[in-house]
């Protein structure tokens, strides 16, 4: 999972940039970021953080 976390971070930055430019693509990019971080936290056994990411996914979608 070494490549997933940097990818999720890049998607987070891209989501913020797209959001500041008011681009609709920001929503799916942000959702992809949240879903990747859910996997990262699951792998690290940080279950409460994983559940928080699931809440963010529900709010993002």
PDB file with SEQRES, HELIX, SHEET and CRYST1 records, atoms N, CA, C and O in Angstrom:
SEQRES   1 A   61  UNK UNK UNK UNK UNK UNK UNK UNK UNK UNK UNK UNK UNK          
SEQRES   2 A   61  UNK UNK UNK UNK UNK UNK UNK UNK UNK UNK UNK UNK UNK          
SEQRES   3 A   61  UNK UNK UNK UNK UNK UNK UNK UNK UNK UNK UNK UNK UNK          
SEQRES   4 A   61  UNK UNK UNK UNK UNK UNK UNK UNK UNK UNK UNK UNK UNK          
SEQRES   5 A   61  UNK UNK UNK UNK UNK UNK UNK UNK UNK                          
HELIX    1 AA1 UNK A    2  UNK A   20  1                                  19    
HELIX    2 AA2 UNK A   25  UNK A   43  1                                  19    
HELIX    3 AA3 UNK A   47  UNK A   60  1                                  14    
CRYST1    1.000    1.000    1.000  90.00  90.00  90.00 P 1           1          
ATOM      1  N   UNK A   1       0.822  -1.215   0.000  1.00  0.00           N  
ATOM      2  CA  UNK A   1       0.000   0.000   0.000  1.00  0.00           C  
ATOM      3  C   UNK A   1       0.854   1.263   0.000  1.00  0.00           C  
ATOM      4  O   UNK A   1       0.368   2.348   0.320  1.00  0.00           O  
ATOM      5  N   UNK A   2       2.086   1.121  -0.349  1.00  0.00           N  
ATOM      6  CA  UNK A   2       2.965   2.283  -0.304  1.00  0.00           C  
ATOM      7  C   UNK A   2       2.583   3.352  -1.319  1.00  0.00           C  
ATOM      8  O   UNK A   2       2.824   4.535  -1.080  1.00  0.00           O  
ATOM      9  N   UNK A   3       1.998   2.967  -2.437  1.00  0.00           N  
ATOM     10  CA  UNK A   3       1.681   3.947  -3.474  1.00  0.00           C  
ATOM     11  C   UNK A   3       0.302   4.551  -3.290  1.00  0.00           C  
ATOM     12  O   UNK A   3       0.006   5.595  -3.871  1.00  0.00           O  
ATOM     13  N   UNK A   4      -0.547   3.919  -2.495  1.00  0.00           N  
ATOM     14  CA  UNK A   4      -1.929   4.400  -2.369  1.00  0.00           C  
ATOM     15  C   UNK A   4      -2.000   5.701  -1.571  1.00  0.00           C  
ATOM     16  O   UNK A   4      -2.745   6.613  -1.931  1.00  0.00           O  
ATOM     17  N   UNK A   5      -1.228   5.787  -0.489  1.00  0.00           N  
ATOM     18  CA  UNK A   5      -1.305   6.995   0.335  1.00  0.00           C  
ATOM     19  C   UNK A   5      -0.823   8.246  -0.394  1.00  0.00           C  
ATOM     20  O   UNK A   5      -1.493   9.276  -0.308  1.00  0.00           O  
ATOM     21  N   UNK A   6       0.317   8.212  -1.116  1.00  0.00           N  
ATOM     22  CA  UNK A   6       0.697   9.407  -1.884  1.00  0.00           C  
ATOM     23  C   UNK A   6      -0.319   9.756  -2.974  1.00  0.00           C  
ATOM     24  O   UNK A   6      -0.563  10.931  -3.249  1.00  0.00           O  
ATOM     25  N   UNK A   7      -0.909   8.727  -3.591  1.00  0.00           N  
ATOM     26  CA  UNK A   7      -1.936   8.977  -4.602  1.00  0.00           C  
ATOM     27  C   UNK A   7      -3.146   9.664  -3.977  1.00  0.00           C  
ATOM     28  O   UNK A   7      -3.703  10.597  -4.555  1.00  0.00           O  
ATOM     29  N   UNK A   8      -3.547   9.202  -2.802  1.00  0.00           N  
ATOM     30  CA  UNK A   8      -4.677   9.816  -2.112  1.00  0.00           C  
ATOM     31  C   UNK A   8      -4.362  11.263  -1.744  1.00  0.00           C  
ATOM     32  O   UNK A   8      -5.227  12.133  -1.847  1.00  0.00           O  
ATOM     33  N   UNK A   9      -3.132  11.524  -1.316  1.00  0.00           N  
ATOM     34  CA  UNK A   9      -2.741  12.897  -0.980  1.00  0.00           C  
ATOM     35  C   UNK A   9      -2.780  13.794  -2.213  1.00  0.00           C  
ATOM     36  O   UNK A   9      -3.241  14.934  -2.141  1.00  0.00           O  
ATOM     37  N   UNK A  10      -2.299  13.282  -3.341  1.00  0.00           N  
ATOM     38  CA  UNK A  10      -2.343  14.067  -4.585  1.00  0.00           C  
ATOM     39  C   UNK A  10      -3.782  14.328  -5.026  1.00  0.00           C  
ATOM     40  O   UNK A  10      -4.102  15.415  -5.506  1.00  0.00           O  
ATOM     41  N   UNK A  11      -4.643  13.330  -4.860  1.00  0.00           N  
ATOM     42  CA  UNK A  11      -6.054  13.527  -5.193  1.00  0.00           C  
ATOM     43  C   UNK A  11      -6.686  14.559  -4.259  1.00  0.00           C  
ATOM     44  O   UNK A  11      -7.551  15.327  -4.681  1.00  0.00           O  
ATOM     45  N   UNK A  12      -6.264  14.582  -3.007  1.00  0.00           N  
ATOM     46  CA  UNK A  12      -6.770  15.589  -2.073  1.00  0.00           C  
ATOM     47  C   UNK A  12      -6.377  16.996  -2.494  1.00  0.00           C  
ATOM     48  O   UNK A  12      -7.194  17.916  -2.452  1.00  0.00           O  
ATOM     49  N   UNK A  13      -5.132  17.156  -2.895  1.00  0.00           N  
ATOM     50  CA  UNK A  13      -4.672  18.464  -3.376  1.00  0.00           C  
ATOM     51  C   UNK A  13      -5.427  18.850  -4.633  1.00  0.00           C  
ATOM     52  O   UNK A  13      -5.868  19.991  -4.774  1.00  0.00           O  
ATOM     53  N   UNK A  14      -5.577  17.899  -5.548  1.00  0.00           N  
ATOM     54  CA  UNK A  14      -6.310  18.174  -6.786  1.00  0.00           C  
ATOM     55  C   UNK A  14      -7.759  18.546  -6.483  1.00  0.00           C  
ATOM     56  O   UNK A  14      -8.323  19.430  -7.128  1.00  0.00           O  
ATOM     57  N   UNK A  15      -8.355  17.880  -5.513  1.00  0.00           N  
ATOM     58  CA  UNK A  15      -9.740  18.182  -5.152  1.00  0.00           C  
ATOM     59  C   UNK A  15      -9.876  19.605  -4.623  1.00  0.00           C  
ATOM     60  O   UNK A  15     -10.823  20.313  -4.964  1.00  0.00           O  
ATOM     61  N   UNK A  16      -8.931  20.016  -3.795  1.00  0.00           N  
ATOM     62  CA  UNK A  16      -8.980  21.386  -3.252  1.00  0.00           C  
ATOM     63  C   UNK A  16      -8.798  22.409  -4.361  1.00  0.00           C  
ATOM     64  O   UNK A  16      -9.503  23.417  -4.401  1.00  0.00           O  
ATOM     65  N   UNK A  17      -7.852  22.152  -5.265  1.00  0.00           N  
ATOM     66  CA  UNK A  17      -7.626  23.076  -6.386  1.00  0.00           C  
ATOM     67  C   UNK A  17      -8.878  23.157  -7.261  1.00  0.00           C  
ATOM     68  O   UNK A  17      -9.307  24.247  -7.641  1.00  0.00           O  
ATOM     69  N   UNK A  18      -9.456  22.004  -7.576  1.00  0.00           N  
ATOM     70  CA  UNK A  18     -10.664  22.001  -8.398  1.00  0.00           C  
ATOM     71  C   UNK A  18     -11.834  22.680  -7.685  1.00  0.00           C  
ATOM     72  O   UNK A  18     -12.646  23.358  -8.314  1.00  0.00           O  
ATOM     73  N   UNK A  19     -11.911  22.491  -6.369  1.00  0.00           N  
ATOM     74  CA  UNK A  19     -12.993  23.116  -5.612  1.00  0.00           C  
ATOM     75  C   UNK A  19     -12.856  24.642  -5.602  1.00  0.00           C  
ATOM     76  O   UNK A  19     -13.853  25.358  -5.698  1.00  0.00           O  
ATOM     77  N   UNK A  20     -11.626  25.133  -5.485  1.00  0.00           N  
ATOM     78  CA  UNK A  20     -11.433  26.587  -5.494  1.00  0.00           C  
ATOM     79  C   UNK A  20     -11.758  27.187  -6.857  1.00  0.00           C  
ATOM     80  O   UNK A  20     -12.129  28.356  -6.961  1.00  0.00           O  
ATOM     81  N   UNK A  21     -11.615  26.370  -7.902  1.00  0.00           N  
ATOM     82  CA  UNK A  21     -11.966  26.830  -9.251  1.00  0.00           C  
ATOM     83  C   UNK A  21     -13.413  26.521  -9.602  1.00  0.00           C  
ATOM     84  O   UNK A  21     -13.859  26.779 -10.720  1.00  0.00           O  
ATOM     85  N   UNK A  22     -14.143  25.966  -8.643  1.00  0.00           N  
ATOM     86  CA  UNK A  22     -15.565  25.635  -8.777  1.00  0.00           C  
ATOM     87  C   UNK A  22     -15.823  24.696  -9.958  1.00  0.00           C  
ATOM     88  O   UNK A  22     -16.751  24.896 -10.742  1.00  0.00           O  
ATOM     89  N   UNK A  23     -14.983  23.674 -10.063  1.00  0.00           N  
ATOM     90  CA  UNK A  23     -15.128  22.670 -11.104  1.00  0.00           C  
ATOM     91  C   UNK A  23     -15.920  21.477 -10.565  1.00  0.00           C  
ATOM     92  O   UNK A  23     -15.621  20.997  -9.471  1.00  0.00           O  
ATOM     93  N   UNK A  24     -16.904  20.995 -11.288  1.00  0.00           N  
ATOM     94  CA  UNK A  24     -17.685  19.838 -10.824  1.00  0.00           C  
ATOM     95  C   UNK A  24     -16.854  18.561 -10.665  1.00  0.00           C  
ATOM     96  O   UNK A  24     -17.261  17.658  -9.935  1.00  0.00           O  
ATOM     97  N   UNK A  25     -15.717  18.470 -11.324  1.00  0.00           N  
ATOM     98  CA  UNK A  25     -14.853  17.299 -11.218  1.00  0.00           C  
ATOM     99  C   UNK A  25     -14.274  17.144  -9.809  1.00  0.00           C  
ATOM    100  O   UNK A  25     -13.755  16.081  -9.468  1.00  0.00           O  
ATOM    101  N   UNK A  26     -14.357  18.187  -8.998  1.00  0.00           N  
ATOM    102  CA  UNK A  26     -13.823  18.133  -7.632  1.00  0.00           C  
ATOM    103  C   UNK A  26     -14.528  17.068  -6.802  1.00  0.00           C  
ATOM    104  O   UNK A  26     -13.898  16.445  -5.947  1.00  0.00           O  
ATOM    105  N   UNK A  27     -15.805  16.845  -7.029  1.00  0.00           N  
ATOM    106  CA  UNK A  27     -16.559  15.882  -6.217  1.00  0.00           C  
ATOM    107  C   UNK A  27     -16.106  14.446  -6.438  1.00  0.00           C  
ATOM    108  O   UNK A  27     -15.830  13.756  -5.457  1.00  0.00           O  
ATOM    109  N   UNK A  28     -16.014  13.955  -7.684  1.00  0.00           N  
ATOM    110  CA  UNK A  28     -15.536  12.572  -7.847  1.00  0.00           C  
ATOM    111  C   UNK A  28     -14.070  12.392  -7.448  1.00  0.00           C  
ATOM    112  O   UNK A  28     -13.689  11.327  -6.962  1.00  0.00           O  
ATOM    113  N   UNK A  29     -13.252  13.414  -7.648  1.00  0.00           N  
ATOM    114  CA  UNK A  29     -11.846  13.328  -7.237  1.00  0.00           C  
ATOM    115  C   UNK A  29     -11.769  13.241  -5.711  1.00  0.00           C  
ATOM    116  O   UNK A  29     -10.998  12.450  -5.168  1.00  0.00           O  
ATOM    117  N   UNK A  30     -12.563  14.051  -5.029  1.00  0.00           N  
ATOM    118  CA  UNK A  30     -12.599  14.005  -3.572  1.00  0.00           C  
ATOM    119  C   UNK A  30     -13.127  12.678  -3.055  1.00  0.00           C  
ATOM    120  O   UNK A  30     -12.637  12.161  -2.050  1.00  0.00           O  
ATOM    121  N   UNK A  31     -14.116  12.127  -3.730  1.00  0.00           N  
ATOM    122  CA  UNK A  31     -14.659  10.831  -3.331  1.00  0.00           C  
ATOM    123  C   UNK A  31     -13.618   9.730  -3.505  1.00  0.00           C  
ATOM    124  O   UNK A  31     -13.502   8.847  -2.655  1.00  0.00           O  
ATOM    125  N   UNK A  32     -12.866   9.774  -4.592  1.00  0.00           N  
ATOM    126  CA  UNK A  32     -11.800   8.788  -4.806  1.00  0.00           C  
ATOM    127  C   UNK A  32     -10.739   8.900  -3.715  1.00  0.00           C  
ATOM    128  O   UNK A  32     -10.229   7.887  -3.236  1.00  0.00           O  
ATOM    129  N   UNK A  33     -10.405  10.133  -3.320  1.00  0.00           N  
ATOM    130  CA  UNK A  33      -9.433  10.338  -2.260  1.00  0.00           C  
ATOM    131  C   UNK A  33      -9.907   9.715  -0.954  1.00  0.00           C  
ATOM    132  O   UNK A  33      -9.147   9.019  -0.282  1.00  0.00           O  
ATOM    133  N   UNK A  34     -11.156   9.965  -0.599  1.00  0.00           N  
ATOM    134  CA  UNK A  34     -11.711   9.449   0.648  1.00  0.00           C  
ATOM    135  C   UNK A  34     -11.741   7.918   0.632  1.00  0.00           C  
ATOM    136  O   UNK A  34     -11.427   7.287   1.641  1.00  0.00           O  
ATOM    137  N   UNK A  35     -12.108   7.327  -0.479  1.00  0.00           N  
ATOM    138  CA  UNK A  35     -12.148   5.868  -0.562  1.00  0.00           C  
ATOM    139  C   UNK A  35     -10.756   5.258  -0.466  1.00  0.00           C  
ATOM    140  O   UNK A  35     -10.586   4.202   0.144  1.00  0.00           O  
ATOM    141  N   UNK A  36      -9.767   5.904  -1.057  1.00  0.00           N  
ATOM    142  CA  UNK A  36      -8.398   5.405  -0.930  1.00  0.00           C  
ATOM    143  C   UNK A  36      -7.914   5.490   0.512  1.00  0.00           C  
ATOM    144  O   UNK A  36      -7.280   4.563   1.015  1.00  0.00           O  
ATOM    145  N   UNK A  37      -8.214   6.604   1.177  1.00  0.00           N  
ATOM    146  CA  UNK A  37      -7.810   6.742   2.575  1.00  0.00           C  
ATOM    147  C   UNK A  37      -8.529   5.737   3.474  1.00  0.00           C  
ATOM    148  O   UNK A  37      -7.983   5.319   4.495  1.00  0.00           O  
ATOM    149  N   UNK A  38      -9.744   5.349   3.104  1.00  0.00           N  
ATOM    150  CA  UNK A  38     -10.440   4.308   3.867  1.00  0.00           C  
ATOM    151  C   UNK A  38      -9.628   3.022   3.837  1.00  0.00           C  
ATOM    152  O   UNK A  38      -9.467   2.369   4.867  1.00  0.00           O  
ATOM    153  N   UNK A  39      -9.120   2.656   2.680  1.00  0.00           N  
ATOM    154  CA  UNK A  39      -8.278   1.470   2.566  1.00  0.00           C  
ATOM    155  C   UNK A  39      -6.969   1.598   3.317  1.00  0.00           C  
ATOM    156  O   UNK A  39      -6.500   0.635   3.924  1.00  0.00           O  
ATOM    157  N   UNK A  40      -6.375   2.784   3.280  1.00  0.00           N  
ATOM    158  CA  UNK A  40      -5.123   3.014   3.998  1.00  0.00           C  
ATOM    159  C   UNK A  40      -5.329   2.832   5.498  1.00  0.00           C  
ATOM    160  O   UNK A  40      -4.530   2.171   6.162  1.00  0.00           O  
ATOM    161  N   UNK A  41      -6.390   3.412   6.026  1.00  0.00           N  
ATOM    162  CA  UNK A  41      -6.641   3.306   7.461  1.00  0.00           C  
ATOM    163  C   UNK A  41      -7.052   1.895   7.863  1.00  0.00           C  
ATOM    164  O   UNK A  41      -6.747   1.460   8.973  1.00  0.00           O  
ATOM    165  N   UNK A  42      -7.730   1.184   6.990  1.00  0.00           N  
ATOM    166  CA  UNK A  42      -8.070  -0.204   7.284  1.00  0.00           C  
ATOM    167  C   UNK A  42      -6.803  -1.054   7.384  1.00  0.00           C  
ATOM    168  O   UNK A  42      -6.658  -1.877   8.288  1.00  0.00           O  
ATOM    169  N   UNK A  43      -5.896  -0.838   6.442  1.00  0.00           N  
ATOM    170  CA  UNK A  43      -4.647  -1.593   6.437  1.00  0.00           C  
ATOM    171  C   UNK A  43      -3.809  -1.286   7.675  1.00  0.00           C  
ATOM    172  O   UNK A  43      -3.108  -2.162   8.180  1.00  0.00           O  
ATOM    173  N   UNK A  44      -3.876  -0.052   8.165  1.00  0.00           N  
ATOM    174  CA  UNK A  44      -3.126   0.344   9.356  1.00  0.00           C  
ATOM    175  C   UNK A  44      -3.861   0.002  10.647  1.00  0.00           C  
ATOM    176  O   UNK A  44      -3.373   0.293  11.739  1.00  0.00           O  
ATOM    177  N   UNK A  45      -5.036  -0.618  10.520  1.00  0.00           N  
ATOM    178  CA  UNK A  45      -5.873  -0.998  11.666  1.00  0.00           C  
ATOM    179  C   UNK A  45      -6.314   0.207  12.497  1.00  0.00           C  
ATOM    180  O   UNK A  45      -6.449   0.120  13.717  1.00  0.00           O  
ATOM    181  N   UNK A  46      -6.532   1.321  11.819  1.00  0.00           N  
ATOM    182  CA  UNK A  46      -7.075   2.523  12.451  1.00  0.00           C  
ATOM    183  C   UNK A  46      -8.567   2.585  12.111  1.00  0.00           C  
ATOM    184  O   UNK A  46      -8.999   3.365  11.263  1.00  0.00           O  
ATOM    185  N   UNK A  47      -9.323   1.755  12.788  1.00  0.00           N  
ATOM    186  CA  UNK A  47     -10.715   1.537  12.405  1.00  0.00           C  
ATOM    187  C   UNK A  47     -11.596   2.760  12.635  1.00  0.00           C  
ATOM    188  O   UNK A  47     -12.523   2.993  11.861  1.00  0.00           O  
ATOM    189  N   UNK A  48     -11.334   3.543  13.671  1.00  0.00           N  
ATOM    190  CA  UNK A  48     -12.154   4.732  13.897  1.00  0.00           C  
ATOM    191  C   UNK A  48     -11.911   5.771  12.801  1.00  0.00           C  
ATOM    192  O   UNK A  48     -12.839   6.456  12.370  1.00  0.00           O  
ATOM    193  N   UNK A  49     -10.657   5.884  12.354  1.00  0.00           N  
ATOM    194  CA  UNK A  49     -10.358   6.791  11.245  1.00  0.00           C  
ATOM    195  C   UNK A  49     -10.987   6.287   9.953  1.00  0.00           C  
ATOM    196  O   UNK A  49     -11.441   7.078   9.126  1.00  0.00           O  
ATOM    197  N   UNK A  50     -11.012   4.970   9.782  1.00  0.00           N  
ATOM    198  CA  UNK A  50     -11.640   4.371   8.611  1.00  0.00           C  
ATOM    199  C   UNK A  50     -13.135   4.690   8.586  1.00  0.00           C  
ATOM    200  O   UNK A  50     -13.688   5.036   7.542  1.00  0.00           O  
ATOM    201  N   UNK A  51     -13.786   4.570   9.752  1.00  0.00           N  
ATOM    202  CA  UNK A  51     -15.208   4.886   9.833  1.00  0.00           C  
ATOM    203  C   UNK A  51     -15.461   6.370   9.565  1.00  0.00           C  
ATOM    204  O   UNK A  51     -16.460   6.733   8.943  1.00  0.00           O  
ATOM    205  N   UNK A  52     -14.559   7.216  10.032  1.00  0.00           N  
ATOM    206  CA  UNK A  52     -14.694   8.648   9.753  1.00  0.00           C  
ATOM    207  C   UNK A  52     -14.591   8.913   8.253  1.00  0.00           C  
ATOM    208  O   UNK A  52     -15.325   9.747   7.722  1.00  0.00           O  
ATOM    209  N   UNK A  53     -13.692   8.215   7.569  1.00  0.00           N  
ATOM    210  CA  UNK A  53     -13.580   8.374   6.120  1.00  0.00           C  
ATOM    211  C   UNK A  53     -14.843   7.901   5.414  1.00  0.00           C  
ATOM    212  O   UNK A  53     -15.226   8.458   4.385  1.00  0.00           O  
ATOM    213  N   UNK A  54     -15.497   6.869   5.966  1.00  0.00           N  
ATOM    214  CA  UNK A  54     -16.759   6.409   5.396  1.00  0.00           C  
ATOM    215  C   UNK A  54     -17.840   7.472   5.532  1.00  0.00           C  
ATOM    216  O   UNK A  54     -18.657   7.652   4.630  1.00  0.00           O  
ATOM    217  N   UNK A  55     -17.843   8.176   6.658  1.00  0.00           N  
ATOM    218  CA  UNK A  55     -18.795   9.277   6.833  1.00  0.00           C  
ATOM    219  C   UNK A  55     -18.505  10.365   5.813  1.00  0.00           C  
ATOM    220  O   UNK A  55     -19.427  10.914   5.209  1.00  0.00           O  
ATOM    221  N   UNK A  56     -17.219  10.681   5.616  1.00  0.00           N  
ATOM    222  CA  UNK A  56     -16.849  11.675   4.597  1.00  0.00           C  
ATOM    223  C   UNK A  56     -17.291  11.231   3.209  1.00  0.00           C  
ATOM    224  O   UNK A  56     -17.721  12.054   2.401  1.00  0.00           O  
ATOM    225  N   UNK A  57     -17.187   9.930   2.926  1.00  0.00           N  
ATOM    226  CA  UNK A  57     -17.619   9.425   1.617  1.00  0.00           C  
ATOM    227  C   UNK A  57     -19.114   9.616   1.432  1.00  0.00           C  
ATOM    228  O   UNK A  57     -19.573   9.979   0.349  1.00  0.00           O  
ATOM    229  N   UNK A  58     -19.875   9.368   2.499  1.00  0.00           N  
ATOM    230  CA  UNK A  58     -21.332   9.579   2.411  1.00  0.00           C  
ATOM    231  C   UNK A  58     -21.651  11.050   2.201  1.00  0.00           C  
ATOM    232  O   UNK A  58     -22.564  11.382   1.445  1.00  0.00           O  
ATOM    233  N   UNK A  59     -20.920  11.927   2.852  1.00  0.00           N  
ATOM    234  CA  UNK A  59     -21.159  13.356   2.696  1.00  0.00           C  
ATOM    235  C   UNK A  59     -20.657  13.874   1.345  1.00  0.00           C  
ATOM    236  O   UNK A  59     -21.213  14.820   0.785  1.00  0.00           O  
ATOM    237  N   UNK A  60     -19.618  13.251   0.841  1.00  0.00           N  
ATOM    238  CA  UNK A  60     -19.031  13.670  -0.447  1.00  0.00           C  
ATOM    239  C   UNK A  60     -19.924  13.271  -1.617  1.00  0.00           C  
ATOM    240  O   UNK A  60     -20.045  14.015  -2.590  1.00  0.00           O  
ATOM    241  N   UNK A  61     -20.547  12.103  -1.526  1.00  0.00           N  
ATOM    242  CA  UNK A  61     -21.306  11.549  -2.651  1.00  0.00           C  
ATOM    243  C   UNK A  61     -22.657  12.041  -2.778  1.00  0.00           C  
ATOM    244  O   UNK A  61     -23.378  11.637  -3.690  1.00  0.00           O  
TER     245      UNK A  61                                                      
END                                                                             
